[in-house]
Amino acid sequence: MDILIKRPAQLLPNSPLASAFMLLALVTTADAFAAGSSSTAVATSMAPITIASTSILSFGRFVPSGSATTVTISNSGVRSGTGGIVLSNTQAASSAAVFTVSGQANATYSITHGGATVLTAPTGGAGIALSKTSDFTGKNVVSGQVSIGTLGAAPSAGAPGTQKIYVGGTIAVAPNQAPGTYSGDITVTVEYN
């Protein structure tokens, strides 16, 4: 009886099957030592943000009393006084300051209030302390300040979004405050978030 022993098939060095196995081995080895990926680069150009004052904060004319008093202008421009101060209704009208912000429609921005905290006396004497309030509605608000705003939708394609900031405040008038026009700059600074 003859016994047949089978040997496993050998790959011949020049056979197409051997070449395919060699190529697969090289590709698999190369993939194990390196990898790659991609991402997207994006840049967004926005319209510049601007702010312009369209009305000043004016406390109007008044006659101080013999005691400490205050004059308040609400964010809508309504004037009131305390402590016996006499508010004049002639000539110099009272008003809230109004700032108009323009820029990228629907964008949010931060608001910083600055400037004078004391209105300077015309003769170098004692000034008048000033505290400010602000809002976006111009309602009869007399406290608080806004710090974040959102520009409105563009009324037409390519037009900027806008929002108004109304600024009122209160001045502390000393007993028998010296006559004269007291003044100081108030500032509102805006920056995109």
C-alpha positions in Angstrom: 0.0 0.0 0.0 1.2 3.3 -0.9 0.9 6.3 1.5 0.6 9.7 0.0 1.7 12.6 2.0 0.5 16.0 0.9 2.6 19.0 1.3 1.2 22.4 1.8 1.2 24.5 -1.4 4.1 26.8 -1.7 3.8 30.3 -3.0 6.2 30.8 -5.8 8.1 34.0 -5.5 7.0 35.3 -8.8 3.3 34.3 -8.5 0.5 36.9 -8.5 -0.8 35.5 -5.2 2.5 36.1 -3.5 2.7 39.6 -4.9 -0.8 40.4 -3.5 0.1 39.1 0.0 3.3 41.2 0.0 1.4 44.3 -1.0 -1.2 43.7 1.6 1.5 43.3 4.3 3.1 46.6 3.3 -0.2 48.5 3.2 -1.3 47.1 6.6 2.1 47.9 8.1 2.2 51.4 6.7 -1.4 52.1 8.1 -0.4 51.0 11.6 2.4 53.6 11.8 0.6 56.7 10.4 -2.9 58.2 10.1 -4.4 61.3 8.7 -7.6 63.3 8.8 -9.0 66.7 7.7 -11.0 69.6 9.1 -12.6 72.7 7.7 -11.3 76.3 8.2 -14.0 79.0 8.7 -13.8 82.8 9.0 -16.7 85.1 9.6 -16.4 88.8 8.6 -18.8 91.0 10.6 -20.0 94.6 10.0 -18.1 97.0 12.3 -20.0 97.9 15.5 -20.6 101.6 16.0 -22.2 103.8 18.6 -23.4 107.4 18.3 -24.9 109.8 20.9 -28.2 111.4 19.6 -29.3 113.2 22.8 -27.5 114.5 25.9 -28.3 113.8 29.6 -29.6 117.1 30.8 -31.0 117.8 34.3 -32.4 121.2 33.3 -32.5 124.2 35.6 -33.2 124.1 39.3 -32.9 126.1 42.5 -31.3 124.3 45.4 -32.7 124.4 48.9 -31.0 124.7 52.2 -30.7 120.9 52.5 -29.3 118.1 50.5 -31.5 117.3 47.5 -31.5 115.2 44.3 -32.6 115.6 40.7 -33.4 112.4 38.8 -33.9 112.0 35.0 -35.5 108.6 34.2 -34.4 106.7 31.1 -37.4 108.2 29.3 -36.4 111.8 30.2 -38.9 112.4 33.0 -37.5 114.7 35.7 -38.2 114.6 39.4 -36.7 116.2 42.5 -36.5 115.5 46.3 -35.8 117.5 49.4 -37.5 120.8 48.5 -35.5 121.5 45.3 -37.3 123.8 42.8 -37.3 122.5 39.3 -37.6 125.2 36.6 -39.6 124.5 33.5 -38.1 127.4 31.4 -35.5 127.2 28.7 -33.0 124.4 29.4 -35.2 121.3 29.0 -34.4 118.0 30.7 -33.6 114.8 28.7 -32.2 111.4 28.9 -29.1 110.6 26.8 -29.7 108.3 23.9 -27.0 106.2 22.1 -27.7 104.3 18.9 -25.7 101.1 18.4 -25.3 99.7 14.8 -23.6 96.6 13.5 -24.1 93.0 12.5 -27.8 92.1 12.6 -28.8 89.9 15.5 -25.3 90.0 17.1 -24.8 90.3 20.9 -22.5 92.8 22.4 -21.2 93.9 25.8 -21.8 97.4 27.2 -19.5 99.3 29.6 -20.6 102.6 31.2 -18.0 105.1 32.1 -17.1 108.8 32.2 -17.9 111.3 34.9 -19.2 110.4 38.3 -19.0 114.1 39.4 -20.2 117.0 37.3 -17.5 119.7 37.4 -18.3 123.1 38.9 -17.8 126.1 36.5 -15.6 128.0 39.1 -13.5 125.1 40.4 -15.8 124.7 43.5 -17.6 121.6 44.7 -19.0 119.4 41.9 -22.2 117.5 41.8 -22.1 113.7 42.3 -23.7 111.8 39.4 -25.0 108.2 39.3 -26.3 106.7 35.9 -29.0 104.3 34.9 -29.7 102.7 31.5 -32.1 100.5 29.6 -33.2 99.6 26.0 -36.8 100.7 26.2 -36.7 104.4 27.2 -39.3 103.6 29.9 -39.6 105.5 33.1 -36.7 103.5 34.8 -34.6 105.1 37.5 -32.3 102.3 38.6 -30.0 99.6 37.1 -27.7 99.5 34.1 -27.8 97.3 31.0 -24.6 95.3 30.3 -25.5 93.0 27.3 -27.4 94.0 24.2 -28.6 92.3 21.0 -28.7 94.2 17.7 -32.1 94.0 15.9 -32.8 92.2 12.7 -31.8 94.0 9.5 -34.7 95.9 8.1 -33.5 95.0 4.6 -30.8 92.8 3.0 -27.3 94.2 3.8 -28.7 96.8 6.3 -27.2 96.9 9.8 -29.0 95.8 13.0 -29.5 98.6 15.5 -30.5 99.1 19.2 -30.9 102.2 21.3 -29.5 102.6 24.8 -31.2 105.2 27.0 -29.2 106.7 29.9 -30.7 108.6 32.8 -29.3 109.4 36.2 -29.5 111.1 39.5 -27.4 114.1 40.8 -26.9 114.8 44.5 -27.2 118.6 45.0 -25.6 120.0 48.1 -27.3 122.5 50.4 -27.1 125.9 48.7 -25.1 124.5 45.7 -23.2 127.4 44.0 -25.0 128.7 40.9 -23.6 127.8 37.5 -23.6 125.1 34.7 -22.0 121.8 35.9 -20.9 119.4 33.3 -19.0 116.1 32.6 -18.8 113.5 29.9 -20.6 110.2 30.1 -19.4 107.3 27.9 -20.9 104.1 26.7 -18.5 101.6 25.1 -19.8 98.6 23.1 -17.9 95.5 21.9 -19.1 92.3 20.1 -19.3 89.2 22.3 
